[in-house]
Amino acid sequence: MSARRPSTTSLFVGAAAVGLVGGWLLARQWDATQRRELFSPQAHRRNAALGWLEGELDPASLPLIRDYLAWEPKPALRDRGRRLVAALEASAA
């Protein structure tokens, strides 16, 4: 009796499924990292995290950004955060 070999199509579908799940997990990890960097002790990381949030424009981030504004010691980054809040509020309306 010969062993049945998977077809090329089933291998492709399986590899695509593994790729999608892996990509989804990496994206979630990246999102969590960027949100954590918003409260980094290093200003350049906070600036980069704000840039990432500007690219996302997710209204669900609004409470996080408001917490950030209350915490941020640098006026320039607070101003950038306020502009981001205004953009998020405008996109939600």
N, CA, C and O atoms as a CHARMM CRD file, in Angstrom:
* protein
*
  372
    1    1 MET  N      0.83500  -1.16200   0.00000 PROA 1      0.00000
    2    1 MET  CA     0.00000   0.00000   0.00000 PROA 1      0.00000
    3    1 MET  C      0.89400   1.24400   0.00000 PROA 1      0.00000
    4    1 MET  O      1.82800   1.33400   0.79600 PROA 1      0.00000
    5    2 SER  N      0.61900   2.17800  -0.86600 PROA 2      0.00000
    6    2 SER  CA     1.45000   3.38000  -0.95100 PROA 2      0.00000
    7    2 SER  C      0.85600   4.49500  -0.08600 PROA 2      0.00000
    8    2 SER  O     -0.36300   4.60400   0.05100 PROA 2      0.00000
    9    3 ALA  N      1.72200   5.31000   0.48600 PROA 3      0.00000
   10    3 ALA  CA     1.26600   6.43400   1.29500 PROA 3      0.00000
   11    3 ALA  C      0.74000   7.52500   0.37300 PROA 3      0.00000
   12    3 ALA  O      1.30000   7.76900  -0.69600 PROA 3      0.00000
   13    4 ARG  N     -0.31800   8.16800   0.78400 PROA 4      0.00000
   14    4 ARG  CA    -0.92200   9.22200  -0.02400 PROA 4      0.00000
   15    4 ARG  C     -0.15500  10.52100   0.20600 PROA 4      0.00000
   16    4 ARG  O      0.03100  10.94200   1.34800 PROA 4      0.00000
   17    5 ARG  N      0.28800  11.15500  -0.87900 PROA 5      0.00000
   18    5 ARG  CA     1.01200  12.41100  -0.78700 PROA 5      0.00000
   19    5 ARG  C      0.03400  13.56300  -0.95600 PROA 5      0.00000
   20    5 ARG  O     -0.88200  13.48900  -1.77500 PROA 5      0.00000
   21    6 PRO  N      0.22500  14.63300  -0.17900 PROA 6      0.00000
   22    6 PRO  CA    -0.66500  15.79200  -0.32800 PROA 6      0.00000
   23    6 PRO  C     -0.46000  16.45900  -1.68700 PROA 6      0.00000
   24    6 PRO  O      0.64500  16.47900  -2.22900 PROA 6      0.00000
   25    7 SER  N     -1.53000  16.99100  -2.20800 PROA 7      0.00000
   26    7 SER  CA    -1.44200  17.66200  -3.50500 PROA 7      0.00000
   27    7 SER  C     -0.78300  19.03300  -3.34600 PROA 7      0.00000
   28    7 SER  O     -0.67500  19.56400  -2.24100 PROA 7      0.00000
   29    8 THR  N     -0.35800  19.57600  -4.45000 PROA 8      0.00000
   30    8 THR  CA     0.26500  20.89700  -4.45300 PROA 8      0.00000
   31    8 THR  C     -0.70600  21.95000  -3.94500 PROA 8      0.00000
   32    8 THR  O     -0.31100  22.87600  -3.23600 PROA 8      0.00000
   33    9 THR  N     -1.97100  21.81000  -4.30600 PROA 9      0.00000
   34    9 THR  CA    -2.98000  22.78400  -3.87600 PROA 9      0.00000
   35    9 THR  C     -3.14000  22.77200  -2.36300 PROA 9      0.00000
   36    9 THR  O     -3.19700  23.83100  -1.73800 PROA 9      0.00000
   37   10 SER  N     -3.21200  21.58800  -1.76800 PROA 10     0.00000
   38   10 SER  CA    -3.38900  21.52900  -0.32000 PROA 10     0.00000
   39   10 SER  C     -2.14300  22.04600   0.40300 PROA 10     0.00000
   40   10 SER  O     -2.25600  22.66100   1.46400 PROA 10     0.00000
   41   11 LEU  N     -0.97000  21.80400  -0.15600 PROA 11     0.00000
   42   11 LEU  CA     0.24700  22.37000   0.43700 PROA 11     0.00000
   43   11 LEU  C      0.23600  23.89400   0.37200 PROA 11     0.00000
   44   11 LEU  O      0.61800  24.56400   1.33200 PROA 11     0.00000
   45   12 PHE  N     -0.19900  24.43500  -0.75500 PROA 12     0.00000
   46   12 PHE  CA    -0.26900  25.88700  -0.91600 PROA 12     0.00000
   47   12 PHE  C     -1.26700  26.49100   0.06300 PROA 12     0.00000
   48   12 PHE  O     -0.97400  27.49400   0.71300 PROA 12     0.00000
   49   13 VAL  N     -2.44200  25.88400   0.17000 PROA 13     0.00000
   50   13 VAL  CA    -3.46900  26.40100   1.08100 PROA 13     0.00000
   51   13 VAL  C     -2.97200  26.33300   2.52200 PROA 13     0.00000
   52   13 VAL  O     -3.17500  27.27100   3.29300 PROA 13     0.00000
   53   14 GLY  N     -2.32900  25.24000   2.88600 PROA 14     0.00000
   54   14 GLY  CA    -1.79000  25.11800   4.24000 PROA 14     0.00000
   55   14 GLY  C     -0.71800  26.15400   4.52300 PROA 14     0.00000
   56   14 GLY  O     -0.70900  26.76400   5.59300 PROA 14     0.00000
   57   15 ALA  N      0.18200  26.35800   3.57700 PROA 15     0.00000
   58   15 ALA  CA     1.24200  27.35800   3.75800 PROA 15     0.00000
   59   15 ALA  C      0.65100  28.76300   3.83700 PROA 15     0.00000
   60   15 ALA  O      1.12100  29.58900   4.61900 PROA 15     0.00000
   61   16 ALA  N     -0.37300  29.03800   3.03600 PROA 16     0.00000
   62   16 ALA  CA    -1.01900  30.35100   3.07900 PROA 16     0.00000
   63   16 ALA  C     -1.68400  30.57100   4.43400 PROA 16     0.00000
   64   16 ALA  O     -1.60600  31.66600   4.99200 PROA 16     0.00000
   65   17 ALA  N     -2.33500  29.54500   4.96300 PROA 17     0.00000
   66   17 ALA  CA    -2.99000  29.66600   6.27000 PROA 17     0.00000
   67   17 ALA  C     -1.95400  29.92300   7.36400 PROA 17     0.00000
   68   17 ALA  O     -2.15700  30.77900   8.22600 PROA 17     0.00000
   69   18 VAL  N     -0.86000  29.19300   7.33000 PROA 18     0.00000
   70   18 VAL  CA     0.20700  29.40200   8.31900 PROA 18     0.00000
   71   18 VAL  C      0.76900  30.82100   8.18400 PROA 18     0.00000
   72   18 VAL  O      1.03700  31.47700   9.19000 PROA 18     0.00000
   73   19 GLY  N      0.94600  31.28900   6.96700 PROA 19     0.00000
   74   19 GLY  CA     1.44600  32.64000   6.73900 PROA 19     0.00000
   75   19 GLY  C      0.49900  33.71300   7.26000 PROA 19     0.00000
   76   19 GLY  O      0.93700  34.70100   7.85000 PROA 19     0.00000
   77   20 LEU  N     -0.79600  33.52000   7.04300 PROA 20     0.00000
   78   20 LEU  CA    -1.78400  34.48900   7.52400 PROA 20     0.00000
   79   20 LEU  C     -1.80900  34.54400   9.04700 PROA 20     0.00000
   80   20 LEU  O     -1.82700  35.62800   9.62900 PROA 20     0.00000
   81   21 VAL  N     -1.81100  33.39200   9.68800 PROA 21     0.00000
   82   21 VAL  CA    -1.82200  33.35800  11.14800 PROA 21     0.00000
   83   21 VAL  C     -0.52800  33.96800  11.69900 PROA 21     0.00000
   84   21 VAL  O     -0.56500  34.73500  12.66100 PROA 21     0.00000
   85   22 GLY  N      0.60100  33.63200  11.09900 PROA 22     0.00000
   86   22 GLY  CA     1.87100  34.20600  11.53900 PROA 22     0.00000
   87   22 GLY  C      1.90600  35.71300  11.36200 PROA 22     0.00000
   88   22 GLY  O      2.37700  36.43000  12.24500 PROA 22     0.00000
   89   23 GLY  N      1.41700  36.19700  10.24200 PROA 23     0.00000
   90   23 GLY  CA     1.37200  37.63600   9.99900 PROA 23     0.00000
   91   23 GLY  C      0.46100  38.35100  10.97700 PROA 23     0.00000
   92   23 GLY  O      0.78000  39.43900  11.45600 PROA 23     0.00000
   93   24 TRP  N     -0.67700  37.73200  11.27100 PROA 24     0.00000
   94   24 TRP  CA    -1.61700  38.32000  12.22400 PROA 24     0.00000
   95   24 TRP  C     -0.98100  38.41000  13.60800 PROA 24     0.00000
   96   24 TRP  O     -1.11400  39.42800  14.28700 PROA 24     0.00000
   97   25 LEU  N     -0.28600  37.34600  14.03100 PROA 25     0.00000
   98   25 LEU  CA     0.37000  37.35900  15.34100 PROA 25     0.00000
   99   25 LEU  C      1.47500  38.41200  15.40400 PROA 25     0.00000
  100   25 LEU  O      1.61100  39.11000  16.40800 PROA 25     0.00000
  101   26 LEU  N      2.25900  38.52700  14.34200 PROA 26     0.00000
  102   26 LEU  CA     3.31100  39.54700  14.31100 PROA 26     0.00000
  103   26 LEU  C      2.73100  40.96000  14.34600 PROA 26     0.00000
  104   26 LEU  O      3.28400  41.84400  15.00100 PROA 26     0.00000
  105   27 ALA  N      1.62200  41.17400  13.64500 PROA 27     0.00000
  106   27 ALA  CA     0.98400  42.49200  13.64300 PROA 27     0.00000
  107   27 ALA  C      0.47900  42.85400  15.03700 PROA 27     0.00000
  108   27 ALA  O      0.62600  43.99400  15.47800 PROA 27     0.00000
  109   28 ARG  N     -0.11200  41.88800  15.72500 PROA 28     0.00000
  110   28 ARG  CA    -0.58000  42.14700  17.09300 PROA 28     0.00000
  111   28 ARG  C      0.58800  42.47800  18.01800 PROA 28     0.00000
  112   28 ARG  O      0.48000  43.36000  18.87000 PROA 28     0.00000
  113   29 GLN  N      1.68800  41.77800  17.85200 PROA 29     0.00000
  114   29 GLN  CA     2.87000  42.03200  18.67800 PROA 29     0.00000
  115   29 GLN  C      3.42300  43.42900  18.38500 PROA 29     0.00000
  116   29 GLN  O      3.80900  44.14900  19.30600 PROA 29     0.00000
  117   30 TRP  N      3.46200  43.80800  17.12100 PROA 30     0.00000
  118   30 TRP  CA     3.95500  45.13800  16.73600 PROA 30     0.00000
  119   30 TRP  C      3.06500  46.22800  17.31600 PROA 30     0.00000
  120   30 TRP  O      3.56300  47.23600  17.81800 PROA 30     0.00000
  121   31 ASP  N      1.72900  46.02700  17.24700 PROA 31     0.00000
  122   31 ASP  CA     0.79400  46.99600  17.81900 PROA 31     0.00000
  123   31 ASP  C      1.04600  47.18400  19.30600 PROA 31     0.00000
  124   31 ASP  O      1.09400  48.31200  19.79600 PROA 31     0.00000
  125   32 ALA  N      1.20600  46.08000  20.02200 PROA 32     0.00000
  126   32 ALA  CA     1.43900  46.15700  21.46900 PROA 32     0.00000
  127   32 ALA  C      2.75500  46.87400  21.76700 PROA 32     0.00000
  128   32 ALA  O      2.83800  47.65900  22.71200 PROA 32     0.00000
  129   33 THR  N      3.76900  46.60700  20.97200 PROA 33     0.00000
  130   33 THR  CA     5.06500  47.25800  21.17200 PROA 33     0.00000
  131   33 THR  C      4.94100  48.76000  20.96700 PROA 33     0.00000
  132   33 THR  O      5.46400  49.53500  21.76900 PROA 33     0.00000
  133   34 GLN  N      4.26600  49.18200  19.92100 PROA 34     0.00000
  134   34 GLN  CA     4.13800  50.61300  19.65000 PROA 34     0.00000
  135   34 GLN  C      3.33700  51.31600  20.73500 PROA 34     0.00000
  136   34 GLN  O      3.66700  52.43600  21.12300 PROA 34     0.00000
  137   35 ARG  N      2.30000  50.67700  21.22200 PROA 35     0.00000
  138   35 ARG  CA     1.51200  51.27900  22.30300 PROA 35     0.00000
  139   35 ARG  C      2.34900  51.40800  23.57700 PROA 35     0.00000
  140   35 ARG  O      2.23500  52.40200  24.29300 PROA 35     0.00000
  141   36 ARG  N      3.18000  50.42100  23.85800 PROA 36     0.00000
  142   36 ARG  CA     4.04900  50.45800  25.02800 PROA 36     0.00000
  143   36 ARG  C      5.09500  51.57300  24.88200 PROA 36     0.00000
  144   36 ARG  O      5.42300  52.24600  25.85900 PROA 36     0.00000
  145   37 GLU  N      5.60800  51.76300  23.68600 PROA 37     0.00000
  146   37 GLU  CA     6.63800  52.78200  23.44200 PROA 37     0.00000
  147   37 GLU  C      6.10100  54.19800  23.62800 PROA 37     0.00000
  148   37 GLU  O      6.88100  55.13800  23.77700 PROA 37     0.00000
  149   38 LEU  N      4.79000  54.36000  23.62000 PROA 38     0.00000
  150   38 LEU  CA     4.20500  55.68200  23.82700 PROA 38     0.00000
  151   38 LEU  C      4.58500  56.23500  25.19800 PROA 38     0.00000
  152   38 LEU  O      4.61200  57.45200  25.38000 PROA 38     0.00000
  153   39 PHE  N      4.87600  55.37200  26.15800 PROA 39     0.00000
  154   39 PHE  CA     5.25100  55.79100  27.50600 PROA 39     0.00000
  155   39 PHE  C      6.71900  55.48400  27.81000 PROA 39     0.00000
  156   39 PHE  O      7.09700  55.33000  28.97100 PROA 39     0.00000
  157   40 SER  N      7.52500  55.39700  26.78400 PROA 40     0.00000
  158   40 SER  CA     8.95300  55.11900  26.93900 PROA 40     0.00000
  159   40 SER  C      9.66000  56.29500  27.61500 PROA 40     0.00000
  160   40 SER  O      9.23800  57.44000  27.45700 PROA 40     0.00000
  161   41 PRO  N     10.72200  56.02600  28.36000 PROA 41     0.00000
  162   41 PRO  CA    11.49400  57.13500  28.92300 PROA 41     0.00000
  163   41 PRO  C     12.25500  57.92400  27.85600 PROA 41     0.00000
  164   41 PRO  O     12.71400  59.03500  28.12300 PROA 41     0.00000
  165   42 GLN  N     12.39200  57.36900  26.66400 PROA 42     0.00000
  166   42 GLN  CA    13.14000  58.03800  25.59500 PROA 42     0.00000
  167   42 GLN  C     12.17800  58.78100  24.66300 PROA 42     0.00000
  168   42 GLN  O     11.25400  58.19200  24.10100 PROA 42     0.00000
  169   43 ALA  N     12.41500  60.08000  24.51500 PROA 43     0.00000
  170   43 ALA  CA    11.51500  60.93700  23.74200 PROA 43     0.00000
  171   43 ALA  C     11.42500  60.50900  22.28000 PROA 43     0.00000
  172   43 ALA  O     10.34800  60.58700  21.69000 PROA 43     0.00000
  173   44 HSD  N     12.53600  60.05600  21.67800 PROA 44     0.00000
  174   44 HSD  CA    12.47600  59.68300  20.26500 PROA 44     0.00000
  175   44 HSD  C     11.58300  58.45700  20.05300 PROA 44     0.00000
  176   44 HSD  O     10.97600  58.31700  18.99100 PROA 44     0.00000
  177   45 ARG  N     11.49500  57.57700  21.04100 PROA 45     0.00000
  178   45 ARG  CA    10.59300  56.42500  20.91900 PROA 45     0.00000
  179   45 ARG  C      9.14100  56.85400  21.06000 PROA 45     0.00000
  180   45 ARG  O      8.26400  56.33000  20.37200 PROA 45     0.00000
  181   46 ARG  N      8.88700  57.80600  21.94900 PROA 46     0.00000
  182   46 ARG  CA     7.51600  58.32600  22.08800 PROA 46     0.00000
  183   46 ARG  C      7.09800  59.02600  20.80300 PROA 46     0.00000
  184   46 ARG  O      5.95700  58.89400  20.36200 PROA 46     0.00000
  185   47 ASN  N      8.02000  59.76900  20.20400 PROA 47     0.00000
  186   47 ASN  CA     7.73900  60.44900  18.94200 PROA 47     0.00000
  187   47 ASN  C      7.42200  59.43400  17.84300 PROA 47     0.00000
  188   47 ASN  O      6.48800  59.62900  17.06500 PROA 47     0.00000
  189   48 ALA  N      8.19400  58.35900  17.78100 PROA 48     0.00000
  190   48 ALA  CA     7.94400  57.31500  16.78000 PROA 48     0.00000
  191   48 ALA  C      6.59900  56.63400  17.02000 PROA 48     0.00000
  192   48 ALA  O      5.87900  56.32800  16.06900 PROA 48     0.00000
  193   49 ALA  N      6.26100  56.39600  18.28300 PROA 49     0.00000
  194   49 ALA  CA     4.97300  55.77100  18.59200 PROA 49     0.00000
  195   49 ALA  C      3.81500  56.67900  18.18500 PROA 49     0.00000
  196   49 ALA  O      2.79300  56.19800  17.69500 PROA 49     0.00000
  197   50 LEU  N      3.96800  57.98300  18.38300 PROA 50     0.00000
  198   50 LEU  CA     2.93000  58.92600  17.93400 PROA 50     0.00000
  199   50 LEU  C      2.78400  58.87100  16.41100 PROA 50     0.00000
  200   50 LEU  O      1.67100  58.91000  15.88800 PROA 50     0.00000
  201   51 GLY  N      3.90100  58.78200  15.71400 PROA 51     0.00000
  202   51 GLY  CA     3.84500  58.66700  14.26300 PROA 51     0.00000
  203   51 GLY  C      3.12100  57.41100  13.81500 PROA 51     0.00000
  204   51 GLY  O      2.35300  57.43400  12.85300 PROA 51     0.00000
  205   52 TRP  N      3.37000  56.32000  14.51500 PROA 52     0.00000
  206   52 TRP  CA     2.68700  55.07100  14.18700 PROA 52     0.00000
  207   52 TRP  C      1.18600  55.21600  14.43100 PROA 52     0.00000
  208   52 TRP  O      0.37600  54.77400  13.61700 PROA 52     0.00000
  209   53 LEU  N      0.81600  55.84200  15.56400 PROA 53     0.00000
  210   53 LEU  CA    -0.60700  56.03200  15.86200 PROA 53     0.00000
  211   53 LEU  C     -1.27100  56.95300  14.84600 PROA 53     0.00000
  212   53 LEU  O     -2.43700  56.75800  14.50300 PROA 53     0.00000
  213   54 GLU  N     -0.54200  57.95200  14.36500 PROA 54     0.00000
  214   54 GLU  CA    -1.09200  58.83300  13.32300 PROA 54     0.00000
  215   54 GLU  C     -1.39900  58.04900  12.05400 PROA 54     0.00000
  216   54 GLU  O     -2.38600  58.32200  11.37100 PROA 54     0.00000
  217   55 GLY  N     -0.56100  57.08800  11.74500 PROA 55     0.00000
  218   55 GLY  CA    -0.79400  56.25900  10.56600 PROA 55     0.00000
  219   55 GLY  C     -1.97600  55.32700  10.72800 PROA 55     0.00000
  220   55 GLY  O     -2.62500  54.97200   9.74400 PROA 55     0.00000
  221   56 GLU  N     -2.26400  54.92900  11.94700 PROA 56     0.00000
  222   56 GLU  CA    -3.36900  54.00800  12.20700 PROA 56     0.00000
  223   56 GLU  C     -4.71600  54.72200  12.24500 PROA 56     0.00000
  224   56 GLU  O     -5.69600  54.22400  11.69100 PROA 56     0.00000
  225   57 LEU  N     -4.77200  55.87800  12.88900 PROA 57     0.00000
  226   57 LEU  CA    -6.00700  56.63600  13.11300 PROA 57     0.00000
  227   57 LEU  C     -7.16100  55.74400  13.56700 PROA 57     0.00000
  228   57 LEU  O     -8.22700  55.71800  12.95200 PROA 57     0.00000
  229   58 ASP  N     -6.92600  55.02000  14.64900 PROA 58     0.00000
  230   58 ASP  CA    -7.91800  54.12400  15.23100 PROA 58     0.00000
  231   58 ASP  C     -8.60300  54.84800  16.38900 PROA 58     0.00000
  232   58 ASP  O     -7.94500  55.15100  17.38500 PROA 58     0.00000
  233   59 PRO  N     -9.91500  55.13900  16.29100 PROA 59     0.00000
  234   59 PRO  CA   -10.61200  55.83900  17.37800 PROA 59     0.00000
  235   59 PRO  C    -10.53800  55.10300  18.71800 PROA 59     0.00000
  236   59 PRO  O    -10.71400  55.72300  19.76700 PROA 59     0.00000
  237   60 ALA  N    -10.28400  53.80500  18.70000 PROA 60     0.00000
  238   60 ALA  CA   -10.15200  53.05400  19.94600 PROA 60     0.00000
  239   60 ALA  C     -8.89600  53.46700  20.71600 PROA 60     0.00000
  240   60 ALA  O     -8.77600  53.15800  21.90200 PROA 60     0.00000
  241   61 SER  N     -7.97300  54.15100  20.06900 PROA 61     0.00000
  242   61 SER  CA    -6.73600  54.61100  20.71000 PROA 61     0.00000
  243   61 SER  C     -6.93100  55.91300  21.48300 PROA 61     0.00000
  244   61 SER  O     -6.02300  56.35100  22.19000 PROA 61     0.00000
  245   62 LEU  N     -8.07200  56.51900  21.36200 PROA 62     0.00000
  246   62 LEU  CA    -8.30500  57.82400  21.97500 PROA 62     0.00000
  247   62 LEU  C     -8.06500  57.82700  23.49400 PROA 62     0.00000
  248   62 LEU  O     -7.38200  58.73000  23.97700 PROA 62     0.00000
  249   63 PRO  N     -8.58800  56.86900  24.27000 PROA 63     0.00000
  250   63 PRO  CA    -8.30100  56.89600  25.71500 PROA 63     0.00000
  251   63 PRO  C     -6.80900  56.76000  26.02400 PROA 63     0.00000
  252   63 PRO  O     -6.30400  57.40300  26.94400 PROA 63     0.00000
  253   64 LEU  N     -6.12000  55.94000  25.27300 PROA 64     0.00000
  254   64 LEU  CA    -4.68500  55.77000  25.46300 PROA 64     0.00000
  255   64 LEU  C     -3.94700  57.08400  25.21500 PROA 64     0.00000
  256   64 LEU  O     -3.05500  57.44900  25.98000 PROA 64     0.00000
  257   65 ILE  N     -4.31100  57.78800  24.16100 PROA 65     0.00000
  258   65 ILE  CA    -3.63000  59.04300  23.82400 PROA 65     0.00000
  259   65 ILE  C     -3.95700  60.12400  24.85500 PROA 65     0.00000
  260   65 ILE  O     -3.10800  60.95800  25.17200 PROA 65     0.00000
  261   66 ARG  N     -5.16800  60.11100  25.37000 PROA 66     0.00000
  262   66 ARG  CA    -5.50900  61.08000  26.42400 PROA 66     0.00000
  263   66 ARG  C     -4.69600  60.81000  27.69100 PROA 66     0.00000
  264   66 ARG  O     -4.24100  61.74700  28.34700 PROA 66     0.00000
  265   67 ASP  N     -4.51400  59.54900  28.03200 PROA 67     0.00000
  266   67 ASP  CA    -3.63700  59.21100  29.16500 PROA 67     0.00000
  267   67 ASP  C     -2.21700  59.69300  28.88800 PROA 67     0.00000
  268   67 ASP  O     -1.54700  60.22500  29.77300 PROA 67     0.00000
  269   68 TYR  N     -1.77500  59.50200  27.66800 PROA 68     0.00000
  270   68 TYR  CA    -0.43700  59.94000  27.26700 PROA 68     0.00000
  271   68 TYR  C     -0.30400  61.45900  27.42000 PROA 68     0.00000
  272   68 TYR  O      0.71500  61.93700  27.91800 PROA 68     0.00000
  273   69 LEU  N     -1.30900  62.21500  27.00400 PROA 69     0.00000
  274   69 LEU  CA    -1.24000  63.67100  27.10500 PROA 69     0.00000
  275   69 LEU  C     -1.11900  64.12100  28.55200 PROA 69     0.00000
  276   69 LEU  O     -0.40700  65.08400  28.83800 PROA 69     0.00000
  277   70 ALA  N     -1.79400  63.44800  29.46400 PROA 70     0.00000
  278   70 ALA  CA    -1.69400  63.80000  30.87800 PROA 70     0.00000
  279   70 ALA  C     -0.31000  63.46600  31.44300 PROA 70     0.00000
  280   70 ALA  O      0.13400  64.07700  32.41500 PROA 70     0.00000
  281   71 TRP  N      0.35800  62.50200  30.83300 PROA 71     0.00000
  282   71 TRP  CA     1.65200  62.03300  31.32700 PROA 71     0.00000
  283   71 TRP  C      2.84800  62.73600  30.67100 PROA 71     0.00000
  284   71 TRP  O      3.86800  62.93700  31.33000 PROA 71     0.00000
  285   72 GLU  N      2.74900  63.10800  29.40900 PROA 72     0.00000
  286   72 GLU  CA     3.89000  63.59000  28.60700 PROA 72     0.00000
  287   72 GLU  C      4.49500  64.86800  29.17700 PROA 72     0.00000
  288   72 GLU  O      3.78700  65.86100  29.34200 PROA 72     0.00000
  289   73 PRO  N      5.79900  64.86100  29.48200 PROA 73     0.00000
  290   73 PRO  CA     6.45600  66.05200  30.01600 PROA 73     0.00000
  291   73 PRO  C      6.91800  67.05600  28.94900 PROA 73     0.00000
  292   73 PRO  O      7.09200  68.23400  29.26200 PROA 73     0.00000
  293   74 LYS  N      7.11600  66.62600  27.71500 PROA 74     0.00000
  294   74 LYS  CA     7.65900  67.52400  26.68000 PROA 74     0.00000
  295   74 LYS  C      6.52400  68.24700  25.93900 PROA 74     0.00000
  296   74 LYS  O      5.62600  67.60200  25.39800 PROA 74     0.00000
  297   75 PRO  N      6.56800  69.59000  25.91700 PROA 75     0.00000
  298   75 PRO  CA     5.50200  70.35100  25.26300 PROA 75     0.00000
  299   75 PRO  C      5.33300  70.02800  23.76900 PROA 75     0.00000
  300   75 PRO  O      4.20600  69.96800  23.27900 PROA 75     0.00000
  301   76 ALA  N      6.42000  69.82200  23.05800 PROA 76     0.00000
  302   76 ALA  CA     6.31900  69.54100  21.61700 PROA 76     0.00000
  303   76 ALA  C      5.58500  68.22400  21.36300 PROA 76     0.00000
  304   76 ALA  O      4.77000  68.13400  20.44500 PROA 76     0.00000
  305   77 LEU  N      5.86800  67.21600  22.16600 PROA 77     0.00000
  306   77 LEU  CA     5.18800  65.93200  22.00100 PROA 77     0.00000
  307   77 LEU  C      3.73500  66.01600  22.46900 PROA 77     0.00000
  308   77 LEU  O      2.86000  65.36400  21.89800 PROA 77     0.00000
  309   78 ARG  N      3.47700  66.81800  23.50700 PROA 78     0.00000
  310   78 ARG  CA     2.08000  67.02700  23.93200 PROA 78     0.00000
  311   78 ARG  C      1.28200  67.69100  22.82000 PROA 78     0.00000
  312   78 ARG  O      0.13400  67.32000  22.57200 PROA 78     0.00000
  313   79 ASP  N      1.88800  68.68300  22.14000 PROA 79     0.00000
  314   79 ASP  CA     1.19700  69.35000  21.02700 PROA 79     0.00000
  315   79 ASP  C      0.90400  68.35700  19.90500 PROA 79     0.00000
  316   79 ASP  O     -0.18500  68.36400  19.33000 PROA 79     0.00000
  317   80 ARG  N      1.86100  67.52300  19.60400 PROA 80     0.00000
  318   80 ARG  CA     1.64200  66.51700  18.55600 PROA 80     0.00000
  319   80 ARG  C      0.52700  65.55200  18.96900 PROA 80     0.00000
  320   80 ARG  O     -0.29100  65.14900  18.14200 PROA 80     0.00000
  321   81 GLY  N      0.50100  65.18900  20.24300 PROA 81     0.00000
  322   81 GLY  CA    -0.56000  64.32100  20.75600 PROA 81     0.00000
  323   81 GLY  C     -1.92100  64.98900  20.66600 PROA 81     0.00000
  324   81 GLY  O     -2.91200  64.34100  20.33200 PROA 81     0.00000
  325   82 ARG  N     -1.97600  66.28600  20.96400 PROA 82     0.00000
  326   82 ARG  CA    -3.25500  67.01900  20.84800 PROA 82     0.00000
  327   82 ARG  C     -3.74400  67.05600  19.40000 PROA 82     0.00000
  328   82 ARG  O     -4.93800  66.91000  19.13700 PROA 82     0.00000
  329   83 ARG  N     -2.81700  67.24900  18.47100 PROA 83     0.00000
  330   83 ARG  CA    -3.20600  67.23500  17.05000 PROA 83     0.00000
  331   83 ARG  C     -3.73500  65.85600  16.65100 PROA 83     0.00000
  332   83 ARG  O     -4.66800  65.74600  15.85700 PROA 83     0.00000
  333   84 LEU  N     -3.13500  64.82100  17.20500 PROA 84     0.00000
  334   84 LEU  CA    -3.58400  63.46000  16.92200 PROA 84     0.00000
  335   84 LEU  C     -4.98300  63.22900  17.48500 PROA 84     0.00000
  336   84 LEU  O     -5.82500  62.61600  16.82800 PROA 84     0.00000
  337   85 VAL  N     -5.23300  63.71800  18.69700 PROA 85     0.00000
  338   85 VAL  CA    -6.57800  63.59500  19.28200 PROA 85     0.00000
  339   85 VAL  C     -7.59300  64.32700  18.41700 PROA 85     0.00000
  340   85 VAL  O     -8.68100  63.81000  18.16600 PROA 85     0.00000
  341   86 ALA  N     -7.24900  65.51900  17.96200 PROA 86     0.00000
  342   86 ALA  CA    -8.17300  66.27900  17.10200 PROA 86     0.00000
  343   86 ALA  C     -8.44800  65.51800  15.80100 PROA 86     0.00000
  344   86 ALA  O     -9.58800  65.47900  15.33700 PROA 86     0.00000
  345   87 ALA  N     -7.42200  64.92200  15.21600 PROA 87     0.00000
  346   87 ALA  CA    -7.61400  64.15100  13.98200 PROA 87     0.00000
  347   87 ALA  C     -8.48100  62.92000  14.23000 PROA 87     0.00000
  348   87 ALA  O     -9.32600  62.57600  13.40300 PROA 87     0.00000
  349   88 LEU  N     -8.27300  62.25700  15.36400 PROA 88     0.00000
  350   88 LEU  CA    -9.07900  61.07700  15.68200 PROA 88     0.00000
  351   88 LEU  C    -10.53700  61.45900  15.93500 PROA 88     0.00000
  352   88 LEU  O    -11.45100  60.75900  15.50000 PROA 88     0.00000
  353   89 GLU  N    -10.74900  62.56400  16.63400 PROA 89     0.00000
  354   89 GLU  CA   -12.11800  63.01300  16.88800 PROA 89     0.00000
  355   89 GLU  C    -12.81200  63.41500  15.59100 PROA 89     0.00000
  356   89 GLU  O    -14.00600  63.16700  15.41900 PROA 89     0.00000
  357   90 ALA  N    -12.06200  64.03700  14.67600 PROA 90     0.00000
  358   90 ALA  CA   -12.64100  64.43100  13.38400 PROA 90     0.00000
  359   90 ALA  C    -12.97500  63.20900  12.54200 PROA 90     0.00000
  360   90 ALA  O    -13.99200  63.19400  11.84900 PROA 90     0.00000
  361   91 SER  N    -12.12400  62.17600  12.59300 PROA 91     0.00000
  362   91 SER  CA   -12.38900  60.98500  11.79300 PROA 91     0.00000
  363   91 SER  C    -13.52700  60.15100  12.37000 PROA 91     0.00000
  364   91 SER  O    -14.19900  59.42000  11.64200 PROA 91     0.00000
  365   92 ALA  N    -13.74400  60.26100  13.69200 PROA 92     0.00000
  366   92 ALA  CA   -14.83500  59.51000  14.32800 PROA 92     0.00000
  367   92 ALA  C    -16.18500  60.19000  14.09900 PROA 92     0.00000
  368   92 ALA  O    -17.22900  59.54100  14.15600 PROA 92     0.00000
  369   93 ALA  N    -16.16000  61.48500  13.84300 PROA 93     0.00000
  370   93 ALA  CA   -17.41700  62.23600  13.66300 PROA 93     0.00000
  371   93 ALA  C    -18.00300  62.05100  12.28800 PROA 93     0.00000
  372   93 ALA  O    -19.05400  62.61500  11.98400 PROA 93     0.00000
